[in-house]
Amino acid sequence: MKVLLDATAIPANLGGVGRYVDDLVPELLDTGLQLAMAVQERDVEHFRAKAPRARLFPVSERLTNRGARLAWEQTGLPALIHRIRPDVLHSPHYTYPAAHQVPVVVTLHDATFFSHPQAHSRLKQVFFTTAIRRAVRGADALVVPSAATRDETLRFVGVGASKFHVAYHGVDTQVFHPVDDAERERVAAGLGLEGRRYIGFLGTLEPRKNVPNLIEGWVRAFHDADEPPALVLAGGKGWDEGIEPALDAVPSHMTVLRPGYLPLEDLAGFLSGCEVLAYPSIAEGFGLPVLEAMACGAAVLTTRETSLPEVGGDAVAYCGLDAEAIARALVELDADPARRAALGRAAQARAAEEQFTWRASARVHVEAYEAALALHRR
């Protein structure tokens, strides 16, 4: 089977959909299928090294914004399909060309544009709900990262249940694994936290991550402590307007750090070194930071919302969404080192399960390609 994967939607920093494509592609190649990739010119060398057996088709146009990329998707991508004649097109980020001529598989990462519209800008919410409705009705098969995303999509769109294929994200245990004290200390020192304990958060600082309530909960939990742990909010800046007011209310003797994106080589030390990785999200398509923290043996605190229990299972601690519930959970975990250690061991074991490998994810993707091809032939 020859599959054309449109990787032109990948952002320059390889975040988000970039991480998904980056980790999936080598495993797809190992299944034996023939993989062709449409890529932006800036990504050619990266994918030449990452996937040397894939055929790369660089896009010479300057796809510097979403509008330019979408225009190319509707014109340039059909021309490429006509030229190389793949058996299946995989569009890994919601949208696909109207004139496609071959079976289409679309990845839908998230249903919160329907279920939690307040967590997105109005423009983004309208764009992605429209794209999802179109994909559910028009694509031959759909890949989603969790059963929760499938079920939420069906709740709002209501058709096409047989098209869905649930492929959990994987975690690269060569990158995400427990590290030794020296590595934890190196990363902590780089953050200015040498010799100090800290509560960690990893993710874009967007409304659905519930960061203002995390900040307030952390203050409530530790404001009377002799040596309160710092709070480290690692990840992209995002657009949550509630964060600044929450930070303004933090007492002067407490420390909050916002280091932005951490280098990939620092993430294992950061996640292994935090006392608790707190991720009190209101909704997730999957929740990859939770899985990555689990693989590092971190004691994870998250919520039971949408996909998060699918990832965490019984290997994480859970809390409610409000600041008081987060505070109670942090106090309990802070007071119980034995429980934190037990959670870390259970988390590492769960993250090592086959279902959370990119190899398993690739197998589900191949099943989706085969289903799309069979449906198209019928």
ZAMARGU-4260 file (C-alpha; in steps of 0.2 Angstrom, whole numbers, plus 5000, padded with zeros to 4 digits):
<rodrens>
0) 5000/5000/5000 | 5006/5017/4995 | 5001/5031/5007 | 5004/5050/5005 | 5005/5059/5021
5) 5002/5078/5020 | 5015/5085/5033 | 5014/5103/5028 | 5003/5107/5043 | 5017/5104/5055
10) 5023/5120/5064 | 5041/5126/5062 | 5044/5121/5081 | 5038/5103/5077 | 5026/5105/5092
15) 5008/5098/5092 | 5004/5089/5076 | 5023/5089/5073 | 5027/5078/5088 | 5013/5066/5082
20) 5019/5065/5064 | 5037/5064/5070 | 5035/5049/5081 | 5022/5040/5070 | 5032/5040/5053
25) 5046/5029/5058 | 5034/5016/5065 | 5023/5017/5049 | 5038/5013/5038 | 5042/4998/5049
30) 5025/4991/5045 | 5030/4989/5027 | 5019/5001/5018 | 5026/5013/5006 | 5026/5031/5013
35) 5027/5047/5003 | 5027/5064/5012 | 5022/5081/5007 | 5033/5092/5017 | 5038/5111/5018
40) 5055/5114/5012 | 5061/5119/5029 | 5057/5101/5035 | 5066/5091/5021 | 5082/5088/5030
45) 5073/5084/5047 | 5062/5070/5038 | 5077/5064/5028 | 5085/5060/5044 | 5070/5054/5053
50) 5062/5044/5039 | 5076/5040/5026 | 5065/5027/5017 | 5050/5039/5015 | 5049/5048/4998
55) 5049/5066/5001 | 5040/5079/4990 | 5045/5097/4995 | 5033/5111/4993 | 5041/5126/4986
60) 5027/5138/4990 | 5030/5149/5005 | 5016/5142/5017 | 5020/5155/5030 | 5002/5155/5037
65) 4986/5144/5039 | 4978/5153/5024 | 4992/5149/5012 | 4994/5131/5018 | 4975/5128/5016
70) 4975/5136/4999 | 4990/5124/4994 | 4980/5109/5002 | 4965/5113/4990 | 4976/5115/4974
75) 4994/5109/4976 | 4990/5093/4985 | 4977/5086/4973 | 4990/5090/4959 | 5003/5079/4969
80) 4990/5065/4972 | 4987/5065/4953 | 5006/5064/4950 | 5011/5051/4962 | 4994/5041/4963
85) 4995/5035/4981 | 4982/5022/4987 | 4977/5032/5002 | 4979/5050/5007 | 4982/5054/5026
90) 4978/5071/5032 | 4985/5072/5050 | 4977/5088/5055 | 4958/5090/5053 | 4957/5096/5035
95) 4959/5088/5018 | 4957/5093/4999 | 4939/5093/4992 | 4946/5086/4976 | 4956/5071/4981
100) 4952/5056/4970 | 4959/5043/4982 | 4953/5037/4999 | 4956/5049/5013 | 4960/5046/5031
105) 4959/5061/5043 | 4966/5063/5061 | 4955/5072/5073 | 4965/5077/5088 | 4952/5085/5099
110) 4933/5087/5102 | 4934/5101/5114 | 4930/5114/5101 | 4912/5107/5103 | 4912/5102/5121
115) 4922/5117/5128 | 4921/5131/5116 | 4925/5144/5130 | 4943/5136/5130 | 4946/5142/5112
120) 4945/5159/5102 | 4929/5161/5093 | 4938/5160/5076 | 4947/5144/5081 | 4932/5136/5087
125) 4922/5140/5072 | 4936/5134/5060 | 4939/5118/5069 | 4921/5113/5072 | 4917/5116/5053
130) 4933/5105/5049 | 4928/5091/5060 | 4910/5090/5054 | 4916/5090/5036 | 4929/5076/5040
135) 4916/5065/5049 | 4905/5066/5034 | 4917/5066/5020 | 4933/5056/5025 | 4933/5037/5022
140) 4941/5034/5039 | 4945/5044/5055 | 4959/5042/5067 | 4957/5049/5085 | 4969/5048/5100
145) 4956/5042/5113 | 4939/5034/5115 | 4934/5050/5123 | 4938/5060/5108 | 4928/5048/5097
150) 4913/5048/5109 | 4913/5067/5111 | 4914/5070/5092 | 4900/5058/5089 | 4889/5067/5103
155) 4890/5083/5093 | 4891/5077/5075 | 4881/5061/5077 | 4886/5051/5061 | 4900/5040/5055
160) 4903/5029/5071 | 4910/5015/5060 | 4924/5027/5053 | 4933/5030/5069 | 4949/5021/5074
165) 4956/5024/5091 | 4975/5026/5091 | 4983/5031/5107 | 4999/5042/5106 | 5015/5033/5111
170) 5029/5039/5122 | 5047/5038/5117 | 5055/5030/5132 | 5072/5034/5125 | 5068/5052/5129
175) 5056/5050/5143 | 5062/5039/5157 | 5068/5041/5176 | 5085/5049/5177 | 5098/5050/5190
180) 5100/5063/5204 | 5114/5072/5194 | 5103/5075/5179 | 5088/5081/5190 | 5100/5093/5199
185) 5107/5099/5182 | 5090/5103/5176 | 5084/5111/5193 | 5100/5122/5193 | 5096/5128/5176
190) 5079/5134/5182 | 5087/5142/5197 | 5080/5129/5209 | 5096/5121/5215 | 5092/5112/5231
195) 5073/5117/5230 | 5058/5106/5228 | 5045/5111/5215 | 5028/5107/5208 | 5028/5105/5189
200) 5016/5109/5175 | 5020/5105/5157 | 5009/5112/5143 | 5003/5127/5133 | 4996/5140/5145
205) 4979/5140/5137 | 4962/5141/5146 | 4958/5123/5146 | 4974/5118/5155 | 4965/5127/5171
210) 4982/5135/5176 | 4974/5150/5186 | 4965/5137/5197 | 4982/5127/5198 | 4991/5143/5204
215) 4977/5147/5217 | 4977/5129/5223 | 4996/5129/5225 | 4995/5145/5235 | 4982/5138/5246
220) 4991/5122/5249 | 5008/5129/5253 | 5006/5148/5258 | 5009/5143/5277 | 5024/5131/5273
225) 5041/5136/5280 | 5049/5131/5263 | 5035/5131/5250 | 5039/5122/5234 | 5041/5132/5219
230) 5028/5131/5205 | 5036/5129/5187 | 5024/5132/5173 | 5034/5125/5158 | 5027/5127/5140
235) 5021/5139/5127 | 5014/5156/5133 | 4997/5153/5126 | 4982/5165/5128 | 4974/5162/5145
240) 4970/5179/5151 | 4967/5173/5169 | 4985/5168/5172 | 4991/5186/5175 | 4978/5190/5189
245) 4982/5174/5197 | 5000/5177/5197 | 4997/5195/5204 | 4989/5187/5219 | 5004/5175/5223
250) 5012/5180/5240 | 5030/5187/5238 | 5038/5173/5248 | 5032/5160/5235 | 5040/5157/5218
255) 5032/5154/5202 | 5043/5151/5186 | 5038/5152/5168 | 5053/5146/5158 | 5043/5144/5142
260) 5048/5129/5131 | 5061/5117/5139 | 5073/5109/5128 | 5069/5091/5124 | 5084/5085/5133
265) 5079/5093/5149 | 5061/5086/5150 | 5066/5070/5158 | 5076/5079/5172 | 5062/5091/5174
270) 5048/5078/5175 | 5058/5066/5186 | 5063/5080/5197 | 5046/5087/5202 | 5038/5083/5218
275) 5021/5082/5208 | 5017/5085/5190 | 5001/5094/5191 | 4990/5094/5176 | 4972/5099/5181
280) 4965/5101/5163 | 4947/5103/5160 | 4947/5093/5144 | 4960/5084/5133 | 4960/5075/5116
285) 4974/5064/5124 | 4985/5072/5137 | 5002/5068/5131 | 5011/5078/5145 | 5003/5066/5157
290) 5010/5050/5148 | 5027/5058/5147 | 5027/5062/5165 | 5022/5045/5169 | 5036/5037/5159
295) 5048/5048/5169 | 5041/5040/5185 | 5033/5056/5191 | 5019/5057/5204 | 5005/5064/5192
300) 4990/5074/5198 | 4976/5076/5185 | 4957/5076/5183 | 4945/5063/5177 | 4939/5074/5163
305) 4938/5067/5145 | 4953/5057/5140 | 4963/5059/5155 | 4958/5043/5164 | 4961/5033/5149
310) 4979/5038/5150 | 4982/5039/5169 | 4971/5023/5174 | 4975/5019/5192 | 4993/5025/5191
315) 4989/5044/5194 | 4981/5054/5208 | 4965/5063/5203 | 4957/5080/5209 | 4943/5091/5205
320) 4944/5106/5194 | 4942/5120/5207 | 4956/5128/5217 | 4951/5121/5233 | 4951/5103/5226
325) 4968/5105/5218 | 4974/5112/5235 | 4968/5097/5245 | 4976/5085/5233 | 4993/5094/5233
330) 4993/5094/5252 | 4989/5076/5253 | 5002/5071/5241 | 5015/5083/5249 | 5012/5074/5266
335) 5014/5057/5259 | 5031/5053/5251 | 5027/5034/5251 | 5012/5037/5240 | 5021/5048/5228
340) 5034/5035/5226 | 5021/5021/5224 | 5012/5032/5211 | 5028/5035/5202 | 5032/5016/5200
345) 5014/5013/5195 | 5015/5027/5182 | 5031/5021/5174 | 5024/5003/5173 | 5008/5009/5164
350) 5017/5020/5152 | 5027/5005/5147 | 5012/4996/5141 | 5011/4991/5123 | 4995/5002/5120
355) 5006/5017/5123 | 5019/5014/5110 | 5020/5022/5093 | 5022/5004/5086 | 5004/5000/5092
360) 4998/5017/5086 | 5005/5014/5068 | 4996/4997/5068 | 4979/5006/5071 | 4984/5019/5057
365) 4987/5005/5045 | 4970/4997/5049 | 4962/5014/5046 | 4971/5015/5029 | 4965/4998/5024
370) 4947/5002/5030 | 4947/5018/5019 | 4953/5008/5004 | 4941/4994/5006 | 4926/5007/5008
375) 4932/5017/4993 | 4933/5001/4982 | 4915/4996/4988
</rodrens>
